[in-house]
């Protein structure tokens, strides 16, 4: 197994499985986070539209009057996917074209297990001859910030879409039976749709200091 540029301790020992997290390219981590933000958000939107739409179509057979006004539930579900698209665009702007960076002047001294253990958490020699490793180490913060922001937004929107979809389904069925219930259940649905905004806000804050250049 290839030696890590630097390693993290676990219970006083250096576990090789941690190398997996530290050897992933920062650009790959950021791209995965962007993909999760939009992919999982679209999954939540699709799930919600499927749940709401099927109930709406079924209930409209007996009560055609509910078709138009209950489309607002589908719009709320679609907004969940729009949240993911917006965050994916914002996170994409935080990444630049990879540039040439310095390489380790002392490749052997920067990657040997004994040197890494003796100097942790710093690089061997304070990083004087390990400019390449130091560059990649500094890139991990923005990479993980973008990656975790994508996870935060994606899964927040997933659960938001499920919430809005199930509530919209109940709204359509209840409206078909009693038209006075529509506005009351719609208020609940609005509160459910706000859950996705919480994830969007936190994701923007998480990724605000992160720039990969």
N, C-alpha and C positions, 0 to 999 in steps of 0.2 A: 504493500500500500504506500502511496506517495506520502512524503512528510508534509505536514502542515506548515504554513508560513508562521502561524502562532496558534496556540491552543488554549482551551479553557479547562480549569480544574474541576473535578467532580469527586467530592469526598476525599480530597487530598491526592487524587490520582489523575493521570491524563488518560482519558478514555478515547480509544481510537474512533469510536462512532461519532464523536464531536467533530472530527475532521470533515465529515460530510457537510455540516452546516457552514463551515468556514471556507471550504474550497469551492462552493458554488459561486459562479460569476455574479457580481453585483448587478450587472445588466440583466442576467437571467432572472434573478430574484425580483427585480423591479417589473420586468415584463410579465412574470407570473402573477404578481399582485394586480397589475392592470387587467390582465385577462380574467382574474377571479372577480374583480369589481364589476365588470360588465357581464360576464358569463353567468354568474350566480344571480345577479340582479334580473337578468332576462328570464332565468329559470323561475324566480319568484313571481315575476309578472305573468309569465305563461301559465303557471300553476293557478294564480288567482283568476285569470281570464277564463281558464278552463272550468274552474269551479263555479264562478258566477254565471258564465255564459250558458252552461248546460242547464242550470236551474232556471235562468231567465227564459230560455227557449221553451223549456217544458211547461213552466207556469203560464207563459203567454198563450198557450193553446186554449186554456180555459178563461184567461183574462187578458185579452189582447191590449187592453188599455195600459198595461204596465211596460210595454216594450220600449217606449221612448224615454221615459224618465229614469228607468233603471239602467240605461246605458251609462249613467254617471258612475256606476260601480265599475264598469269595464274601463272607463277613463282613469279612475283612481288606480287600477291595477297597471295600466299602461304607464302611468307616471312613475311607478317603481323602476321600470326599465330605463326611463329617461334619467333618473337619478344616477343609475350606473353608468350611462353614457357620459354624463357631465363629469363625473369623477374620473372616469377613464381618460377623458380628454385633458383634465387638469393634471393628472399624474403623468401623462405622456409628455407634457410640456416641461416637466422637471428632468427629463433625460436628454442628454446631448449626444452627438456623434463621438464614439470612443476615439481618444487621442493617444498618441504615442507617449509612453511614460517611462521613467527610469527603470533600469533593471538592477538586480542585486549585484553589487560589486564583489561581494563575498558569498557566492551561492551556497557553498558548503557550510559556512558558519551561520548562515541565516536559516537553514533548514534541518540541521541535525537535532535529534531529539534531546541530547544532553544540553545543548546550547539553549534550546527553547525552554527547557525545564528550569534552568538556572536563572534565566532572565525574565520569566513570566511575572507580571503581565506585559512588560516591555519587550521590545525586540532585542536580540543580542546586540550588545554594544550601543544601546540607545537608538538603534536604527540607522547609525551613521553609514554603514555599508549595506543596508538592506532597504534601499529606497523603493524598490519594486514592491516588497512585502508591506512596507509602510503605506504606500499608496493604496494598495488593495485593502489594507486594514481600515484606513480612513473612509474608503468607499462603502464599507459594510453598513455604517449608520444610515446613510440615505437610502441604501438598497432595502434594508429591513424596514425602514419607516414607510417607504412606498408599498412594500409587500404587505405589511400589517394593515396599512390604511385600506388597501384593496380587500383584504379579508374582512375588515370591520364593515366596510360599506356593502360588500357583496352579501354577507350573511344577514346583516340588518335588513337589507331589501328583500332577501329571501323570505324571512319570517314576516316582514311587512306585507309582502304579496300574498302569502298564505292567509294572514289575518284578514286582509281586505277581501280576498276572494270568498272566504267562508262567511264573513259578515254580509257581503253583497249577495251571496246566495240566499241567506236567510231573509235579507231585505226583499228580494224578489218574491220569495214564497209568501212572506207575510203580507206584502202589498197586494198580492193576488187574492188573499183572503179578506184583508181589511185595509182599504186605502189610507186610513188615518195613521197607520203605523209607519208609513214610508219615511216621513221626516224624522221621526223619533229614532229609527234604526240608522238613518243616514248620518245622524250626529255621531253615533257610535262608530260608524265607518270612517268618518273624518278623523276621529281620534286615532283609529287604527292606522290610517295612512300617514299620520305624523311620525310613526315609529321609524320609517325609512329616513326621514329628515334628520333624526337624531344621529343615525349612523353616518349620514353625509357630513354633518357638522363636525363630528369627531374625526372622521377621516381627513377632512381638510386641515384641521388643527394638527393632526399627527404628521401629515406630510408637509406642512408649511415650511419647516427648516431644511427640508431634504432636496438636494440638487445633485445630480450625477453628471459630471462633466469630464 
